[in-house]
């Protein structure tokens, strides 16, 4: 005969008294039918966890072997090799031009001396003064030949091939200067810098950003305003830059929050250094195709970044050259609202937002 305590137990599903199984995991009691159902539920949850793990494993393998950063490194390698080969070819051409010109000049001097000597010798018409003159000419020719060999190969320190490094900027590590969403501006607010990754600081009430190092550690800075309609322009002054120019001006969709904030995201469009444009993760540095020449940018230059929501495009206007560049924005990949995105690469590079005209 069962004791009273056993008889008082009941199934948590149907309330049937006299449950036959107590689950060690949840400490609940079930009748025989619901015990099997509970076990099936646990099995289903386990299968779901296994599926999630498989997806994570696939993403992990993809990130290790198919990551777009590997393509970036390959492009840097290819571009560096191209620059080195171009510099070497130019140096070879310069060397040949210098040596060929020197050889022609020396050969002409030698022929002139030889002609004078032969003519005077055949005519038997020369004196001590002629002998002294010819000796001086030969000494001069000898010195010129010797000096023609004094060619140096010099390294121009202004144009190094910069190494690349890899940094990982977690989106959740962004320093929020004004984290309260209620305080964030809409289309009509005065633009200022709102938040930045670790390599940058926001100063002067959000109007100045500065790369605080280390050098080549990519710093992402996002503007405060959200843009959904109309046409809006922000003016920036490049207060400090390190050659080669490597500052990004563009926009990012605030609707698509990536795990890692990067200018190579599919939700980002804009212009970078090395003649690079980024359009929804697609990279292009062929200035002959898009007409954007980043090497024209210099310290104290002023650029205007226009977010044209109605036309779904960005415009970058270089005031000193009076030149405008345009990029279309696919709102399926970068849906509204948009925010301004600036990226700094070199230590001490500094950008300031200027008042509207």
Secondary structure, 3 states (H helix, E strand, C coil): CCCHHHHHCECCCCCCECCCEECCCCCCEECHHHHHHHHHHHHHHHHHHHHHHHHHHHHHHHHHHCCHHHHHHHHHHHHHHHHHHHHHHHHHHHHHHHHHHHHHHHHHHHHHHHHHHHHHHHHCCCCHHHHHHHHHHHHHHHHHHHHCCCCCCCCCCCCCCCCCCCCCCEHHHCEECCCCHHHCCCCCCCCCEEEECCCEEEECCCCEEEECCCCCCCEEEEECCCECCCEEEEEEEEEECCCCCCEEEEEEECCCCCCECCCCCCCEEEECCCCCEEECCEEECCHHHHCCCHHHCCCCCEEEEEEECCCCEEEEEECCCCEEEEEECCCCCCCCCEEEEEEECCCCCEEEEECCC
